[in-house]
Amino acid sequence: MAAQEPQSITLLLQHWSSGDPTALAAITPIVYHQLVCLITDVAGNVVHDIIA
């Protein structure tokens, strides 16, 4: 997934805040992907710490 410009994320959040359901549909996969990346990084660090 391509990185999103911070301005586009802000714009989506503003539209969602104004009640635009398509903005929520657009931002959900972006946030999900970022959370998966963070969890993967954290899990990798935990495994590395246990092995080391």
Backbone hydrogen bonds in HBPLUS format (Angstrom, degrees):
<---DONOR---> <-ACCEPTOR-->    atom                        ^
c    i                          cat <-CA-CA->   ^        H-A-AA   ^      H-
h    n   atom  resd res      DA  || num        DHA   H-A  angle D-A-AA Bond
n    s   type  num  typ     dist DA aas  dist angle  dist       angle   num
A0008-SER N   A0005-GLU O   2.96 MM   3  5.36 124.6  2.28 107.8 121.4     1
A0009-ILE N   A0005-GLU O   3.22 MM   4  6.63 153.1  2.29 153.2 161.0     2
A0010-THR N   A0006-PRO O   2.93 MM   4  6.17 163.9  1.96 151.3 155.8     3
A0011-LEU N   A0007-GLN O   2.89 MM   4  6.08 157.6  1.94 145.4 151.8     4
A0012-LEU N   A0008-SER O   2.94 MM   4  6.13 157.3  1.99 142.5 148.5     5
A0013-LEU N   A0009-ILE O   2.90 MM   4  6.18 159.7  1.94 153.0 158.7     6
A0014-GLN N   A0010-THR O   2.90 MM   4  6.15 152.2  1.98 148.7 156.7     7
A0015-HIS N   A0011-LEU O   2.93 MM   4  6.19 157.5  1.98 149.9 155.9     8
A0016-TRP N   A0012-LEU O   2.84 MM   4  6.05 157.9  1.89 149.8 156.4     9
A0017-SER N   A0013-LEU O   2.86 MM   4  5.99 156.9  1.92 143.8 150.4    10
A0018-SER N   A0014-GLN O   3.04 MM   4  6.26 134.8  2.26 136.1 147.8    11
A0018-SER N   A0015-HIS O   3.11 MM   3  5.01 127.2  2.40  90.9 105.1    12
A0020-ASP N   A0015-HIS O   2.97 MM   5  5.44 163.4  2.00 146.4 143.7    13
A0019-GLY N   A0016-TRP O   2.88 MM   3  5.09 158.7  1.93 108.5 114.4    14
A0023-ALA N   A0020-ASP O   3.17 MM   3  5.55 139.0  2.35 106.2 116.6    15
A0025-ALA N   A0021-PRO O   3.16 MM   4  6.45 159.0  2.21 144.6 150.1    16
A0026-ALA N   A0022-THR O   2.95 MM   4  6.12 139.4  2.11 136.9 147.6    17
A0027-ILE N   A0023-ALA O   2.92 MM   4  6.12 150.5  2.00 149.0 156.4    18
A0028-THR N   A0024-LEU O   3.02 MM   4  5.93 152.5  2.10 151.9 156.9    19
A0030-ILE N   A0027-ILE O   3.11 MM   3  5.20 120.7  2.48 100.4 115.7    20
A0031-VAL N   A0027-ILE O   2.98 MM   4  6.24 166.1  2.00 165.2 168.1    21
A0032-TYR N   A0028-THR O   2.91 MM   4  6.04 164.1  1.93 155.2 160.3    22
A0033-HIS N   A0029-PRO O   3.00 MM   4  6.01 162.6  2.03 138.7 143.3    23
A0034-GLN N   A0030-ILE O   3.11 MM   4  6.37 160.2  2.15 147.1 152.3    24
A0035-LEU N   A0031-VAL O   2.93 MM   4  6.18 156.5  1.99 152.4 158.9    25
A0036-VAL N   A0032-TYR O   2.95 MM   4  6.23 159.8  1.99 155.3 160.6    26
A0037-CYS N   A0033-HIS O   3.01 MM   4  6.29 158.0  2.06 149.3 155.1    27
A0038-LEU N   A0034-GLN O   2.98 MM   4  6.26 158.0  2.03 147.5 153.2    28
A0039-ILE N   A0035-LEU O   2.89 MM   4  6.11 164.2  1.91 154.3 158.5    29
A0040-THR N   A0036-VAL O   2.91 MM   4  6.03 158.9  1.96 149.2 155.1    30
A0041-ASP N   A0037-CYS O   3.01 MM   4  6.23 158.2  2.06 147.6 153.1    31
A0042-VAL N   A0038-LEU O   2.96 MM   4  6.21 164.8  1.98 152.8 156.7    32
A0043-ALA N   A0039-ILE O   2.81 MM   4  5.93 168.1  1.83 153.8 157.7    33
A0044-GLY N   A0040-THR O   2.91 MM   4  5.98 155.1  1.97 144.2 151.2    34
A0045-ASN N   A0041-ASP O   3.02 MM   4  6.26 151.0  2.11 144.8 152.3    35
A0046-VAL N   A0042-VAL O   2.97 MM   4  6.26 152.4  2.05 150.6 158.3    36
A0047-VAL N   A0043-ALA O   3.02 MM   4  6.26 166.2  2.04 152.8 155.7    37
A0048-HIS N   A0044-GLY O   2.99 MM   4  6.12 158.5  2.04 143.2 149.7    38
A0049-ASP N   A0045-ASN O   2.95 MM   4  6.10 153.9  2.02 144.2 150.8    39
A0050-ILE N   A0046-VAL O   3.00 MM   4  6.26 150.6  2.09 148.6 156.4    40
A0051-ILE N   A0047-VAL O   3.03 MM   4  6.23 160.7  2.07 153.1 157.6    41
A0052-ALA N   A0048-HIS O   2.96 MM   4  6.00 155.5  2.02 147.5 154.4    42
